[in-house]
Amino acid sequence: MRVFVTGASGFIGTAVVSELVGLGHEVVGLARSQESAAKIKSVNPAVKILRGELKDLDTLKKGAAESEGVIHLGFVHDYEKYDECCEIDRQATVAMLESLKGTNRPFLYTNDTFGLRSGKVAYEEDANDENLKNPRALNEETALSYEDKGVSVRCVRLAPSVHGKGDKAFVRVLMNIAKIAGESGYIGEGQNVWSAVHRLDVARLFRLVLEKGISGRVYHGIAEQGIPLKNIAQEIGEVLNVPAVSISVNNAEKHFGLMVLFIATDGPTSSETTRKELGWEPQQLGLLEDISTNYRPK
């Protein structure tokens, strides 16, 4: 299958591209710069490059129209301008879906689990919590609505922590905060949980959703349903040789900055249906073992 992949040069994207090419798919990767193109090519020289970025709607339309399937991984990760980034994502998503109308070709939309209701186990069939007013959750709904317009849309919701070699996201951010503060923090008793998954397990999941997924379905990229934030903070503290300490709710924003929006989340998430339907079983290291083994300062 000829697959157009946005975000192909990213932490998750390079793993997905490698997985697809390794199983015989032809991949066209979106690259916003020469550096991004080189990174994609380093995965496999056979990968074709389409130069452009998520704001280049005509380029996205061309990539989608000339493909037999699309995996939309690209997202501008600037959380100080989150609403703006979500609007860029919405326009990019709609542009590609419009190019696929009536083709019944697969389009995989990528979301996270932060739009789900906090404090209870979330399942694939659960809708996003309208009270949270998360714009990325609305983009997921927009994407899924194109099932009625002749596109085989599937959504993959990923754990807050997608970890592994090359991770620059939440775990690394928490480690940088701990280095600066001289302590690894968690809020209150730290019993709120994050789900987690390794990037290589995610790559395999995307391939399976592309090959075997059902139109209109939501799949969960979750290897570990819920890890207490205290445990994560303790593992980071062990790696950095700093104490793990409780941060009061009143001081949480000062300590964590923008990360407080995520660190306070209690989001146990199931992937039981995903595993049963696709035969997906995570095989890589768990988050705590990965931090202990691969996140140590060089």
BALOBA-1460 file (C-alpha; in Angstrom, 3 decimals):
// residues 298
<rec num="1" residu="m" x="0.000" y="0.000" z="0.000"/>
<rec num="2" residu="r" x="1.217" y="3.522" z="-0.792"/>
<rec num="3" residu="v" x="0.920" y="5.379" z="2.530"/>
<rec num="4" residu="f" x="1.218" y="9.136" z="3.075"/>
<rec num="5" residu="v" x="2.568" y="9.882" z="6.566"/>
<rec num="6" residu="t" x="2.577" y="13.313" z="8.200"/>
<rec num="7" residu="g" x="4.952" y="13.739" z="11.125"/>
<rec num="8" residu="a" x="7.178" y="11.151" z="9.460"/>
<rec num="9" residu="s" x="10.405" y="12.653" z="10.838"/>
<rec num="10" residu="g" x="9.190" y="12.689" z="14.442"/>
<rec num="11" residu="f" x="9.811" y="10.479" z="17.448"/>
<rec num="12" residu="i" x="6.806" y="8.285" z="16.668"/>
<rec num="13" residu="g" x="6.798" y="8.907" z="12.926"/>
<rec num="14" residu="t" x="10.245" y="7.453" z="12.239"/>
<rec num="15" residu="a" x="9.269" y="4.262" z="14.067"/>
<rec num="16" residu="v" x="6.004" y="4.034" z="12.102"/>
<rec num="17" residu="v" x="7.804" y="4.589" z="8.791"/>
<rec num="18" residu="s" x="10.333" y="1.877" z="9.654"/>
<rec num="19" residu="e" x="7.533" y="-0.541" z="10.570"/>
<rec num="20" residu="l" x="5.594" y="0.133" z="7.364"/>
<rec num="21" residu="v" x="8.581" y="-0.173" z="5.045"/>
<rec num="22" residu="g" x="9.743" y="-3.299" z="6.843"/>
<rec num="23" residu="l" x="6.405" y="-4.961" z="6.083"/>
<rec num="24" residu="g" x="6.415" y="-4.035" z="2.401"/>
<rec num="25" residu="h" x="4.453" y="-0.780" z="2.279"/>
<rec num="26" residu="e" x="5.520" y="2.160" z="0.123"/>
<rec num="27" residu="v" x="5.810" y="5.322" z="2.225"/>
<rec num="28" residu="v" x="5.686" y="9.003" z="1.293"/>
<rec num="29" residu="g" x="6.750" y="11.175" z="4.225"/>
<rec num="30" residu="l" x="5.901" y="14.849" z="4.698"/>
<rec num="31" residu="a" x="9.075" y="16.850" z="5.446"/>
<rec num="32" residu="r" x="9.075" y="20.522" z="6.370"/>
<rec num="33" residu="s" x="12.858" y="20.961" z="5.928"/>
<rec num="34" residu="q" x="15.936" y="19.387" z="4.407"/>
<rec num="35" residu="e" x="16.882" y="18.195" z="7.893"/>
<rec num="36" residu="s" x="13.515" y="16.474" z="8.310"/>
<rec num="37" residu="a" x="13.826" y="14.894" z="4.879"/>
<rec num="38" residu="a" x="17.281" y="13.545" z="5.728"/>
<rec num="39" residu="k" x="15.947" y="12.103" z="8.972"/>
<rec num="40" residu="i" x="13.158" y="10.285" z="7.140"/>
<rec num="41" residu="k" x="15.564" y="9.008" z="4.487"/>
<rec num="42" residu="s" x="17.902" y="7.723" z="7.206"/>
<rec num="43" residu="v" x="15.146" y="5.312" z="8.262"/>
<rec num="44" residu="n" x="15.099" y="3.845" z="4.768"/>
<rec num="45" residu="p" x="16.394" y="5.396" z="1.518"/>
<rec num="46" residu="a" x="13.376" y="3.970" z="-0.317"/>
<rec num="47" residu="v" x="10.990" y="6.338" z="1.493"/>
<rec num="48" residu="k" x="9.782" y="9.120" z="-0.810"/>
<rec num="49" residu="i" x="9.677" y="12.715" z="0.400"/>
<rec num="50" residu="l" x="6.943" y="15.312" z="-0.075"/>
<rec num="51" residu="r" x="8.223" y="18.720" z="1.007"/>
<rec num="52" residu="g" x="5.809" y="20.844" z="3.018"/>
<rec num="53" residu="e" x="4.341" y="21.469" z="6.447"/>
<rec num="54" residu="l" x="0.957" y="21.184" z="8.097"/>
<rec num="55" residu="k" x="-0.036" y="24.694" z="6.989"/>
<rec num="56" residu="d" x="0.552" y="23.803" z="3.324"/>
<rec num="57" residu="l" x="-2.953" y="22.567" z="2.620"/>
<rec num="58" residu="d" x="-2.487" y="22.085" z="-1.119"/>
<rec num="59" residu="t" x="0.539" y="19.877" z="-0.429"/>
<rec num="60" residu="l" x="-1.439" y="17.829" z="2.080"/>
<rec num="61" residu="k" x="-4.263" y="17.407" z="-0.430"/>
<rec num="62" residu="k" x="-1.795" y="16.191" z="-3.049"/>
<rec num="63" residu="g" x="-0.175" y="13.724" z="-0.618"/>
<rec num="64" residu="a" x="-3.527" y="12.315" z="0.418"/>
<rec num="65" residu="a" x="-5.005" y="12.165" z="-3.093"/>
<rec num="66" residu="e" x="-2.007" y="10.249" z="-4.448"/>
<rec num="67" residu="s" x="-1.973" y="7.749" z="-1.589"/>
<rec num="68" residu="e" x="-3.832" y="4.536" z="-0.872"/>
<rec num="69" residu="g" x="-3.951" y="5.412" z="2.810"/>
<rec num="70" residu="v" x="-2.975" y="8.237" z="5.193"/>
<rec num="71" residu="i" x="-1.494" y="8.176" z="8.679"/>
<rec num="72" residu="h" x="-1.774" y="11.659" z="10.202"/>
<rec num="73" residu="l" x="0.818" y="11.866" z="12.990"/>
<rec num="74" residu="g" x="1.921" y="15.470" z="12.542"/>
<rec num="75" residu="f" x="1.096" y="18.017" z="15.235"/>
<rec num="76" residu="v" x="2.718" y="21.312" z="16.256"/>
<rec num="77" residu="h" x="3.709" y="20.743" z="19.879"/>
<rec num="78" residu="d" x="3.627" y="24.294" z="21.249"/>
<rec num="79" residu="y" x="1.503" y="24.070" z="24.384"/>
<rec num="80" residu="e" x="1.681" y="27.814" z="24.980"/>
<rec num="81" residu="k" x="-0.347" y="28.133" z="21.764"/>
<rec num="82" residu="y" x="-2.341" y="24.932" z="22.099"/>
<rec num="83" residu="d" x="-5.605" y="26.248" z="20.622"/>
<rec num="84" residu="e" x="-3.736" y="27.639" z="17.623"/>
<rec num="85" residu="c" x="-1.915" y="24.324" z="17.122"/>
<rec num="86" residu="c" x="-5.234" y="22.466" z="17.256"/>
<rec num="87" residu="e" x="-6.665" y="24.791" z="14.601"/>
<rec num="88" residu="i" x="-3.680" y="24.039" z="12.340"/>
<rec num="89" residu="d" x="-4.366" y="20.347" z="12.954"/>
<rec num="90" residu="r" x="-8.074" y="20.754" z="12.173"/>
<rec num="91" residu="q" x="-7.428" y="22.482" z="8.859"/>
<rec num="92" residu="a" x="-4.778" y="19.926" z="7.886"/>
<rec num="93" residu="t" x="-7.077" y="17.034" z="8.792"/>
<rec num="94" residu="v" x="-10.027" y="18.406" z="6.828"/>
<rec num="95" residu="a" x="-7.852" y="19.168" z="3.793"/>
<rec num="96" residu="m" x="-6.647" y="15.566" z="3.567"/>
<rec num="97" residu="l" x="-10.065" y="14.090" z="4.275"/>
<rec num="98" residu="e" x="-11.659" y="16.230" z="1.562"/>
<rec num="99" residu="s" x="-9.169" y="14.732" z="-0.894"/>
<rec num="100" residu="l" x="-10.205" y="11.232" z="0.150"/>
<rec num="101" residu="k" x="-13.989" y="11.669" z="0.029"/>
<rec num="102" residu="g" x="-15.732" y="8.813" z="-1.726"/>
<rec num="103" residu="t" x="-12.594" y="6.656" z="-2.019"/>
<rec num="104" residu="n" x="-13.138" y="4.494" z="1.079"/>
<rec num="105" residu="r" x="-9.379" y="4.672" z="1.643"/>
<rec num="106" residu="p" x="-8.067" y="4.459" z="5.225"/>
<rec num="107" residu="f" x="-7.274" y="7.662" z="7.120"/>
<rec num="108" residu="l" x="-5.730" y="7.258" z="10.580"/>
<rec num="109" residu="y" x="-6.179" y="10.235" z="12.901"/>
<rec num="110" residu="t" x="-3.917" y="10.488" z="15.939"/>
<rec num="111" residu="n" x="-5.138" y="11.844" z="19.263"/>
<rec num="112" residu="d" x="-4.148" y="11.580" z="22.908"/>
<rec num="113" residu="t" x="-6.221" y="10.518" z="25.905"/>
<rec num="114" residu="f" x="-6.350" y="13.906" z="27.645"/>
<rec num="115" residu="g" x="-9.841" y="14.544" z="26.263"/>
<rec num="116" residu="l" x="-11.289" y="11.558" z="28.134"/>
<rec num="117" residu="r" x="-13.043" y="11.831" z="31.465"/>
<rec num="118" residu="s" x="-10.576" y="11.807" z="34.342"/>
<rec num="119" residu="g" x="-10.721" y="9.548" z="37.380"/>
<rec num="120" residu="k" x="-12.119" y="6.362" z="35.848"/>
<rec num="121" residu="v" x="-10.880" y="3.720" z="33.434"/>
<rec num="122" residu="a" x="-11.480" y="4.908" z="29.861"/>
<rec num="123" residu="y" x="-12.313" y="2.495" z="27.058"/>
<rec num="124" residu="e" x="-12.173" y="2.736" z="23.282"/>
<rec num="125" residu="e" x="-15.914" y="3.243" z="22.992"/>
<rec num="126" residu="d" x="-15.898" y="6.163" z="25.442"/>
<rec num="127" residu="a" x="-16.517" y="9.572" z="23.921"/>
<rec num="128" residu="n" x="-14.354" y="12.518" z="24.821"/>
<rec num="129" residu="d" x="-15.571" y="14.583" z="27.774"/>
<rec num="130" residu="e" x="-17.445" y="17.602" z="26.414"/>
<rec num="131" residu="n" x="-16.922" y="19.469" z="29.693"/>
<rec num="132" residu="l" x="-13.163" y="19.586" z="29.073"/>
<rec num="133" residu="k" x="-13.657" y="21.511" z="25.804"/>
<rec num="134" residu="n" x="-10.465" y="20.002" z="24.413"/>
<rec num="135" residu="p" x="-10.097" y="21.243" z="20.796"/>
<rec num="136" residu="r" x="-8.073" y="18.199" z="19.765"/>
<rec num="137" residu="a" x="-10.948" y="15.991" z="20.902"/>
<rec num="138" residu="l" x="-13.218" y="18.002" z="18.613"/>
<rec num="139" residu="n" x="-10.775" y="17.360" z="15.763"/>
<rec num="140" residu="e" x="-11.126" y="13.637" z="16.432"/>
<rec num="141" residu="e" x="-14.901" y="13.969" z="16.070"/>
<rec num="142" residu="t" x="-14.455" y="15.931" z="12.839"/>
<rec num="143" residu="a" x="-12.217" y="13.217" z="11.414"/>
<rec num="144" residu="l" x="-14.607" y="10.411" z="12.373"/>
<rec num="145" residu="s" x="-17.519" y="12.277" z="10.763"/>
<rec num="146" residu="y" x="-15.956" y="11.624" z="7.346"/>
<rec num="147" residu="e" x="-16.914" y="7.976" z="7.641"/>
<rec num="148" residu="d" x="-20.276" y="9.169" z="6.324"/>
<rec num="149" residu="k" x="-18.483" y="10.811" z="3.373"/>
<rec num="150" residu="g" x="-16.798" y="7.723" z="2.025"/>
<rec num="151" residu="v" x="-13.540" y="7.700" z="3.992"/>
<rec num="152" residu="s" x="-12.488" y="4.746" z="6.135"/>
<rec num="153" residu="v" x="-11.520" y="6.791" z="9.187"/>
<rec num="154" residu="r" x="-9.900" y="5.153" z="12.202"/>
<rec num="155" residu="c" x="-8.614" y="7.000" z="15.275"/>
<rec num="156" residu="v" x="-5.657" y="6.024" z="17.454"/>
<rec num="157" residu="r" x="-5.538" y="7.561" z="20.917"/>
<rec num="158" residu="l" x="-2.074" y="7.434" z="22.436"/>
<rec num="159" residu="a" x="-0.984" y="7.308" z="26.071"/>
<rec num="160" residu="p" x="0.352" y="10.526" z="27.664"/>
<rec num="161" residu="s" x="3.777" y="8.915" z="27.789"/>
<rec num="162" residu="v" x="5.000" y="7.408" z="24.537"/>
<rec num="163" residu="h" x="8.509" y="6.518" z="25.619"/>
<rec num="164" residu="g" x="11.718" y="5.079" z="24.216"/>
<rec num="165" residu="k" x="14.993" y="6.120" z="22.614"/>
<rec num="166" residu="g" x="14.855" y="9.717" z="21.388"/>
<rec num="167" residu="d" x="11.967" y="10.770" z="23.664"/>
<rec num="168" residu="k" x="11.847" y="14.547" z="24.167"/>
<rec num="169" residu="a" x="8.308" y="14.704" z="25.507"/>
<rec num="170" residu="f" x="6.743" y="14.437" z="28.940"/>
<rec num="171" residu="v" x="9.312" y="12.246" z="30.727"/>
<rec num="172" residu="r" x="12.199" y="14.375" z="29.483"/>
<rec num="173" residu="v" x="10.325" y="17.538" z="30.442"/>
<rec num="174" residu="l" x="9.725" y="16.173" z="33.953"/>
<rec num="175" residu="m" x="13.403" y="15.252" z="34.184"/>
<rec num="176" residu="n" x="14.447" y="18.784" z="33.205"/>
<rec num="177" residu="i" x="12.091" y="20.233" z="35.816"/>
<rec num="178" residu="a" x="13.577" y="17.895" z="38.433"/>
<rec num="179" residu="k" x="17.144" y="18.852" z="37.474"/>
<rec num="180" residu="i" x="16.409" y="22.561" z="37.845"/>
<rec num="181" residu="a" x="14.431" y="22.156" z="41.075"/>
<rec num="182" residu="g" x="16.800" y="19.603" z="42.612"/>
<rec num="183" residu="e" x="13.818" y="17.400" z="43.408"/>
<rec num="184" residu="s" x="11.435" y="15.167" z="41.472"/>
<rec num="185" residu="g" x="7.907" y="16.211" z="42.230"/>
<rec num="186" residu="y" x="4.418" y="14.731" z="42.255"/>
<rec num="187" residu="i" x="1.201" y="16.421" z="43.388"/>
<rec num="188" residu="g" x="-0.274" y="15.511" z="46.770"/>
<rec num="189" residu="e" x="-0.035" y="11.779" z="47.368"/>
<rec num="190" residu="g" x="0.839" y="11.150" z="43.720"/>
<rec num="191" residu="q" x="-1.750" y="8.408" z="43.259"/>
<rec num="192" residu="n" x="-3.191" y="9.846" z="40.057"/>
<rec num="193" residu="v" x="-2.035" y="7.734" z="37.130"/>
<rec num="194" residu="w" x="-0.666" y="8.024" z="33.602"/>
<rec num="195" residu="s" x="-0.925" y="5.314" z="30.999"/>
<rec num="196" residu="a" x="2.167" y="4.563" z="28.911"/>
<rec num="197" residu="v" x="3.384" y="2.772" z="25.778"/>
<rec num="198" residu="h" x="6.718" y="2.268" z="24.005"/>
<rec num="199" residu="r" x="7.180" y="3.922" z="20.583"/>
<rec num="200" residu="l" x="8.010" y="0.608" z="18.889"/>
<rec num="201" residu="d" x="4.779" y="-0.934" z="20.159"/>
<rec num="202" residu="v" x="2.960" y="2.159" z="18.862"/>
<rec num="203" residu="a" x="4.526" y="1.705" z="15.432"/>
<rec num="204" residu="r" x="3.245" y="-1.845" z="15.217"/>
<rec num="205" residu="l" x="-0.203" y="-0.704" z="16.342"/>
<rec num="206" residu="f" x="-0.452" y="1.902" z="13.566"/>
<rec num="207" residu="r" x="0.443" y="-0.721" z="10.976"/>
<rec num="208" residu="l" x="-2.210" y="-3.086" z="12.322"/>
<rec num="209" residu="v" x="-4.862" y="-0.345" z="12.371"/>
<rec num="210" residu="l" x="-3.944" y="0.534" z="8.771"/>
<rec num="211" residu="e" x="-4.106" y="-3.090" z="7.610"/>
<rec num="212" residu="k" x="-6.905" y="-4.494" z="9.774"/>
<rec num="213" residu="g" x="-8.718" y="-1.590" z="11.410"/>
<rec num="214" residu="i" x="-12.445" y="-1.038" z="11.002"/>
<rec num="215" residu="s" x="-13.880" y="2.223" z="9.733"/>
<rec num="216" residu="g" x="-15.316" y="4.455" z="12.453"/>
<rec num="217" residu="r" x="-13.456" y="2.679" z="15.265"/>
<rec num="218" residu="v" x="-11.247" y="4.189" z="17.954"/>
<rec num="219" residu="y" x="-8.169" y="2.257" z="19.064"/>
<rec num="220" residu="h" x="-6.046" y="2.770" z="22.180"/>
<rec num="221" residu="g" x="-2.254" y="2.740" z="22.092"/>
<rec num="222" residu="i" x="-1.889" y="1.752" z="25.741"/>
<rec num="223" residu="a" x="0.574" y="-0.811" z="27.064"/>
<rec num="224" residu="e" x="0.280" y="0.054" z="30.775"/>
<rec num="225" residu="q" x="-3.176" y="1.094" z="31.949"/>
<rec num="226" residu="g" x="-2.087" y="3.345" z="34.783"/>
<rec num="227" residu="i" x="1.182" y="4.120" z="36.559"/>
<rec num="228" residu="p" x="0.996" y="6.311" z="39.703"/>
<rec num="229" residu="l" x="2.753" y="9.633" z="39.191"/>
<rec num="230" residu="k" x="4.549" y="9.120" z="42.478"/>
<rec num="231" residu="n" x="6.194" y="5.999" z="41.046"/>
<rec num="232" residu="i" x="7.281" y="7.915" z="37.950"/>
<rec num="233" residu="a" x="8.669" y="10.745" z="40.072"/>
<rec num="234" residu="q" x="10.541" y="8.261" z="42.259"/>
<rec num="235" residu="e" x="12.107" y="6.572" z="39.222"/>
<rec num="236" residu="i" x="13.161" y="9.949" z="37.809"/>
<rec num="237" residu="g" x="14.585" y="10.899" z="41.214"/>
<rec num="238" residu="e" x="16.550" y="7.648" z="41.335"/>
<rec num="239" residu="v" x="18.002" y="8.269" z="37.859"/>
<rec num="240" residu="l" x="18.929" y="11.900" z="38.631"/>
<rec num="241" residu="n" x="19.957" y="11.241" z="42.237"/>
<rec num="242" residu="v" x="17.484" y="13.798" z="43.620"/>
<rec num="243" residu="p" x="14.721" y="13.215" z="46.178"/>
<rec num="244" residu="a" x="11.122" y="12.523" z="45.122"/>
<rec num="245" residu="v" x="8.870" y="14.947" z="46.989"/>
<rec num="246" residu="s" x="5.200" y="15.826" z="47.246"/>
<rec num="247" residu="i" x="4.235" y="19.211" z="45.821"/>
<rec num="248" residu="s" x="1.135" y="20.852" z="47.257"/>
<rec num="249" residu="v" x="-1.714" y="21.735" z="44.940"/>
<rec num="250" residu="n" x="-1.118" y="25.431" z="45.683"/>
<rec num="251" residu="n" x="2.528" y="25.205" z="44.594"/>
<rec num="252" residu="a" x="2.033" y="22.817" z="41.678"/>
<rec num="253" residu="e" x="1.822" y="25.454" z="38.943"/>
<rec num="254" residu="k" x="4.958" y="27.195" z="40.182"/>
<rec num="255" residu="h" x="6.880" y="23.908" z="40.252"/>
<rec num="256" residu="f" x="5.631" y="22.291" z="37.030"/>
<rec num="257" residu="g" x="4.742" y="25.310" z="34.890"/>
<rec num="258" residu="l" x="2.568" y="24.373" z="31.890"/>
<rec num="259" residu="m" x="3.090" y="20.715" z="32.700"/>
<rec num="260" residu="v" x="0.727" y="21.113" z="35.640"/>
<rec num="261" residu="l" x="-2.166" y="20.769" z="33.176"/>
<rec num="262" residu="f" x="-0.997" y="17.236" z="32.437"/>
<rec num="263" residu="i" x="0.703" y="16.171" z="35.652"/>
<rec num="264" residu="a" x="-2.544" y="16.523" z="37.614"/>
<rec num="265" residu="t" x="-4.475" y="14.261" z="35.238"/>
<rec num="266" residu="d" x="-5.790" y="10.932" z="36.510"/>
<rec num="267" residu="g" x="-6.232" y="8.906" z="33.356"/>
<rec num="268" residu="p" x="-6.312" y="5.109" z="33.626"/>
<rec num="269" residu="t" x="-6.988" y="3.822" z="30.114"/>
<rec num="270" residu="s" x="-7.766" y="0.377" z="28.757"/>
<rec num="271" residu="s" x="-6.658" y="-1.120" z="25.443"/>
<rec num="272" residu="e" x="-8.464" y="-4.436" z="25.917"/>
<rec num="273" residu="t" x="-10.692" y="-4.046" z="22.847"/>
<rec num="274" residu="t" x="-7.781" y="-2.925" z="20.676"/>
<rec num="275" residu="r" x="-5.731" y="-5.957" z="21.668"/>
<rec num="276" residu="k" x="-8.547" y="-8.399" z="21.034"/>
<rec num="277" residu="e" x="-9.588" y="-6.944" z="17.696"/>
<rec num="278" residu="l" x="-6.124" y="-6.471" z="16.181"/>
<rec num="279" residu="g" x="-4.087" y="-9.115" z="17.992"/>
<rec num="280" residu="w" x="-1.804" y="-6.352" z="19.278"/>
<rec num="281" residu="e" x="0.305" y="-7.219" z="22.312"/>
<rec num="282" residu="p" x="2.933" y="-4.734" z="23.542"/>
<rec num="283" residu="q" x="6.368" y="-6.333" z="23.759"/>
<rec num="284" residu="q" x="8.763" y="-3.535" z="24.739"/>
<rec num="285" residu="l" x="9.992" y="-2.236" z="28.103"/>
<rec num="286" residu="g" x="7.508" y="-0.683" z="30.509"/>
<rec num="287" residu="l" x="7.866" y="3.010" z="31.371"/>
<rec num="288" residu="l" x="9.594" y="2.661" z="34.741"/>
<rec num="289" residu="e" x="12.085" y="0.104" z="33.460"/>
<rec num="290" residu="d" x="12.740" y="2.257" z="30.395"/>
<rec num="291" residu="i" x="13.446" y="5.318" z="32.575"/>
<rec num="292" residu="s" x="15.782" y="3.286" z="34.753"/>
<rec num="293" residu="t" x="17.591" y="1.736" z="31.791"/>
<rec num="294" residu="n" x="17.642" y="4.343" z="29.027"/>
<rec num="295" residu="y" x="16.966" y="7.795" z="30.467"/>
<rec num="296" residu="r" x="20.079" y="8.171" z="32.593"/>
<rec num="297" residu="p" x="22.226" y="11.283" z="31.943"/>
<rec num="298" residu="k" x="25.190" y="10.541" z="29.700"/>
